[in-house]
Amino acid sequence: MDPNTFPTKGNLILAKNSLALSRQGYDLMDKKRNILMRELMHLAAEAADIQEEIDSTFTNAYRALQKANVQMGIHEVEQISMTVPVERSIRIKRRSVMGTEIPKVEYEKGEQKPAYSFYGTKMSLDEACQQFQRVKELTIRLAEIENSAYRLSYNIKKTQKRANVLQNITIPKYEKLTKEIQEYLEEKEREEFTRLKVIKKMQGNA
């Protein structure tokens, strides 16, 4: 038998303290879960907007690219595409939301200058480049949001699990233990009070 469950005043104090801590822990878990849920819902709404913009921007970009292929020739456009520099400025940092580390993607936007000469090219190519540049920016943001949403979702499940354990197991356990010890001690006090009254009465009749 666990010594901490013996019906003593010391164990009653320990049980009450454990119950108070468990309730406080549950309140904290509940608040954390709500904050994470709000953050997740905000990201989900933003992701939907970005995905919609990506779809429309992709459509415009491919339409402009098709026009450039017709006006300049697929081979010429392909050769020009080889001059586009590789994106190397992306940096991933971290920020914390209630202990959940989520990514913060940073990159250098700067002034977007074409990597090709305007001589011999068409405006449709310029438009395609601008649209695909926008697609790149949106894709970076969407990747950041989706990764953040995954991490938040994972931690929401963990927080919910801990809250459920506190609510359904730990708190009822200490409530029951506190009640049992308290009832036992109260019964002992009544017995002691009755015993003392009997002794006092016997002494008075002596």
Disulfide bonds with the S-S distance in Angstrom:
none
